[in-house]
Amino acid sequence: METNLSNMRSKRRVYDGCGQIETNGSLLPGLCDDVALKCLALACRSDYASLSCLNTRFNKLIKSGNLYGERKVLGIAEHWVYLVCDLRGWEAFDAMRKKWMKLPKIPCDECFNHADKESLAVGSELLVFGREFYDFAIWKYSLVRGNWIKCQGMNLPRCLFGSSSLGSIAIVAGGSDKSGNVLKSAELYDSSSGRWEMLPNMHSPRRLCSGFFMDGKFYVIGGMTSPTDSLTCGEEFDLKTREWRKIEGMYPNVNRAAQAPPLVAVVDNQLYAVEYLTNMVKKYDKEKNTWDVLGRLPVRADLSNGWGLAFKACGEQLLVVGGQRGPEGEAVVLNSWHPKSGVKDGTLDWKVIGVKEHVGVFVYNCAVMGC
């Protein structure tokens, strides 16, 4: 009896050539693979690297990306903040575990490394848009592979566009081409296929605009048609009808050439924005097409016309990422506010959820990924 048990155990623990344990049975002994997959999907994303070292089946499962699909089915989402504050590269902040992680350096040329860039999180990918020596380029970091690769370029490459993501898709609209022409075209990116698809044109060309998804529709607001002409109208794109609808006066805060694109974020299908000059947070009233003042930002946006500051949705919270100078030096601070907590005496209860020291005070790029 004793010998038979030993034989059974030895068959279930076989080491592969890399020293990993190869289980001949299920992913987790005693559980069918469907149940084991659900258990592994509940593990924290930051533990995936360690889990992949346990055995080759875990390694293959994590590299396949199937765990992210299972997490989506189960409604599990951890929100990580990806940001870059200096040329040392991108870092990720696990908002749940309050943990910082460095990403590999982008294997780009020096032009891309030093030029202005834009970023977008879609599905389990982080896209970074910029300009290389000869043309625009897009690099993407995949959570599944854990590395940077060149992304297929847009049908009409651009910069200074409005963009946002919804699940595995993203839309970019407007911007400028490499000749400086202001665009009214839009494109949809599908992260499951890695392909770009042209969408119908907007009513107005615009650059330095912002995009967001709300109630399942894509919106673009703000921006300029020329160095002197700003837009106060917004546009709504219906994914079902594939038509644009113009909304007059949706963003009355007129953009100027020196100002950053509108800082906007959507939480629980409610739109919020930052007014640079007053450092106030506003909420959009969909029925009245007006904006209501809620309270003050935890950092100043007026010092640099909105540049160097990130205003994002992070799950059910609003997130402000900005620089701060103190007795101990410069740092980037992550502040969050939960809209469901309400406004008390005209004050928003901002809470510090993370601090990154010795990286300067300017946030060049920031994206939030929830998967």
N, C-alpha and C positions, 0 to 999 in steps of 0.2 A: 504493500500500500504506500509506504513511504517513498519507495523508488519510483512508483508510477507518478506520484505528485511532483517529484523532482524533475522527471522527464517532461511533464506537462509545462512546468514553469520554464524549463530551458527552451522549449519550443516557442514560448511566447516572448522570450527575450533574446533576440538575435541582434548582434551588433553589425552595422554596415561598415564600409571601409573608412568612414569619417568619424567613427566612434559614437555615432548616434544609435539609439535603441530602435530597432525595427520590430514593430509588433505585427505578428502574423494574423491577429484577430481584428477587433474593432478599433476605432480611434481611441476610445476609452474602454478598457476591459470591463465587461459586465453590462455595457450599454450598447444598444443598437446605434448605428452611425447617425441616424436622424436625430436621436436624443443627444448624442455626443456633440453633434454640430451645433445644436441649440445651446448647450452648455458652454462651448468654446466661443460662441457669438456673444455670450454675456461677459466674457473676459474683457478687461480694459485694453484698448488699442495699444497702449504703450507697453503691454506685456507680450505683444505678438512676436517681437524679435526673440524674446526668451523662449516662447513656446515653440517657435520654428526650429530651435536647437534640440528639442526633446527627442524627436524621431523624424524619419523621412516622410511619413504620412502627414504629420503636422506641417512640416516644411512645405510640402506640395500643396496642401490645403490652403495655407496662408498665401502662398505665391499665386494660387489660382484666382484669388479675389472672391471666392464663393462666400467667405465669411461676411464680407461687406453686404452681399446680397441677402444673406440670412438676417443680418442685423436690421436691414431695411424692412424686411417682412415682419420682424418682431417689434419694429418701432423703436429700436435702440439707436441713439445718436449721441456721440461724444463730440463736443465742439472744441476744436483746437484753433488757436490763433497763429497764423503764419505772418511774420513780419521781417522786414529788413531795415536796419537803421544805420548801417555803414557797409563798407565794401568787403567786410569779412564774410558776408553772405546771409542767407536766410536762417531763421530760427523758428521753432514751433513751441507754443506754450499750451500745455494740457491744462485747460481751465478747471478740470475736475480734480486732478492731483496736484495742481500748482507746480508743475514740473516743466523745465525748459530743456529743449533738445535742439542740437545743431543739425541742419540738413547738409548733405554734400554740396560742394561748390558747383555752380553751373559751368559746364565745360564750353563756355562761349568765348568769343573773341573779346579783345580789350574794349572795342567800341561799345558792344552790348553791355559790358560790365560797368562802364562809366556813364552811359547815356541814361536819359529818363526812361522809366519803365512803368507799366501798368500790370495789375495782377487780378486774378479771378480764380476762385475755387469752384469746381464743378464735379459732382460725383465724388470720386476718390482721387481727383487730380488737382494739382495747383498749376495754373497756367501763368506764365510771365511773358508779357509782350514788350518788345523793345526793338532797337535798331542795331543791326550789325553793320560792318563796313560797307557792304554793297546794297543791302535791302533790309526791310523789316524782318523780324524773326520771332518765333514763339517757342519757348522752351517749356516743357511740362515735367513736373515731379509727380510720379505715381506712387501712391502708398503701397500698392501691390508689389511693385518691383523695387521700390526704395531707391530709385535713381532718377537722374534727369535725362530726357531724350528730346530731340527736336520734334516739335509738333507740326503736323501738316498746316501749311499757311492758309490764310483766308483767301477766298476768291478775289477779293479786293483788299489788299493789305492796307492797314490804317493805324493811326494813333489818335490819342485825345478823344476817344469814343466813350459812349455810355454803355454799361454792361451790367449783367446780373445773371444768376443761375437759379435753376429750379430742378432739384434732383440731378438727373444725369445730363440735362441740357443747359445751354447758356445762350444768350443772345447779346450781340454787340450791335450798336446802332450809331450812325453818324461818324464824326471824327474827321481827320484830314488824311489825304493820301500823301505819298512821298513827294509830290510836287506842291503840296500845300493847299490843294483844292478841298473845300469843305463839302462833305458827303451827306446825302440823305438816304443812302443804302443801308441795309441791315443784313446780318447773317446769323444763322443758328448753328451752334456747335453741339454735336452729339458725342459725349465722352465714351459711349459704349462702342462706337465705330471709329471715332477719331476723325470724323469728316465734318466739313463745313458746307452749309446749304444757304444759297441766296434766298432772302425773303423779299416781299414787296417793299418798295421805297416808302419812306416816311413822307409826310406832306411838306416838311421843311428841312433843308440841310442844316446841320448844327455840329459844332465841335465844343470841347470843354463842357460836355453835358454829363448827366448821370442817369443810370438806369436802375430799375428794380422790378421785382415781381410782387404783385399784390392781387389777391383773389384769383389766382391762376392766370392773370394777364400780365404782359410786360409793358412797362411804362418808361418813357424817357422825358426828362424835364431839364430846364435850364439850357445853357449853351449860347453860342454866338454864331451868327451866319457870316460875320466879317469882324475885323478888329474893332469896329465901332458899333455894330448892331447886335443887341442882345435879344433873347427870346424869353417871353414870360408865359408862353403857351406850353402845354405838355402834349404828349401823344401816347395813346393806348393801343397796344397790338393784341388782338384776339387770336389766340393760337388755333381756335376752331374755325373761325371764318377767314383767318389770314388777312384781316383788314386792319388798317390804322384809323383811329378816331382822334381828331384834334380836340384838345380841351383848353379853351381860352382862359388865360389868367391863372393857370394851375400853379405856377411858381412866380409870384410877383417880385421876388428879390432879384433884381436885375444883375446879371453877371458883368463884370468888367474884365478887361484883358489880363490884369494882374492878379485876379482872384482865382482861387481854386474852383473846380466844378462843385456843384451843390453837394454838401455832405448830407446824405440821406440814408435811412435804414428802415426796414419794415419788420415789426414784431407783431405776431398774432394778427396779420393782415391789416395793421394800422401803420400809417406812414409818419415818420418823424424826420425832422431836419434841424440843422444848426444854422442860426443866423450869425454870420461872422462878426459883424460890427458890434453886436450887443452881447455876444457869447451866450445867447439864449437857445434853449431847445423848444421847438415848436411841434405841434401835432396837426396833421391835416384832417379837415372835416370833409368827408367824401360827399355828403349830401349838399353842403353849402358851398363847396369848392373854396374854402377859406382855411386860414391857419390860426391856431390858438397857441398863445405863449404858455409854456408849462413851468419852466424854471431855468436856472443857470447851469452852464457846463462846469465840470470840476477843474478844467484847465482853460487857458485863454486861446481863442482862435483868431482874435483880431490882430495879434502881433505880427502874423505872417499871412494875412488875408486867407486863412483857411488851409494853407499849405502845411505839410509836416504833421498833420493830425488825422487820425482815422476815427470814423464814426460808423459802427457796424452793428448788425444784429448778431447776437450770440445766443442761440436758442430762444428762450423767452425773455432775454434781457437785452438792453441796449449797452453797447460797449464803446467807450471812448479811450483811445490810445494816444497819449501825447507826452511830450517831454517836460521835464521838471528839473530846475536847478535848486540845489540845497546845500547845506553845510558840508555834506559828504561828497559833493560833486554832482555830475549830471546823470540823469536816469530817465528811462521811459517807463511810464506808469500806466497800468491797465485799470480803468474804473468801470464799474457796471452799475446799472440801475434797472430794477424790475418794474415795468409800468404798472403791473397789478398791485404794487405796493401803494400806488397813488401819489398825489402831490400834497404835501403838508405845509400850509402857510407859504405857498409859493416856492417851496424848496424841494428839490429832488434828493433823495437819500442815496447818494453815490457811495459805493464801497470799493476799496482797493482790493483787486483780486490777484495782482501780480506786479512785480517791479523788476526791470532789467537795468542793472547799473553799468556805468562806464561804456555806454554805446552812443553817447550824444543825446540830443533832445529833438531830433528831426526824424519823423517816421516817413521813410520814402515810399514804402509799399506795405499793404496789410490786407489779408484775406482771412475769412473765417470758414472753416470746413466742418460740417457736421455729418459724420457717418460712423 
